[in-house]
């Protein structure tokens, strides 16, 4: 039982002290923050593009129908 706890503690200690693992977690958190910060702007860009395409489609239908 004591050996199991010691091994578990050792593995947790190695994971916490693992600099490469900490760097990966830090990069993941930074990317998540950037994505969450940029989400509203990306959504607005998508809505603007959709509106522009709809307007273009309407104008092309009018031209092709001779209106």
ABEGO torsion letter per residue (X at the ends): XAAAAAAAAAAAAAAAABAAAAAAAAAAAAAAAAAAAAAAAAAAAAAAAAAAAAAAAAAAAAAAAGX
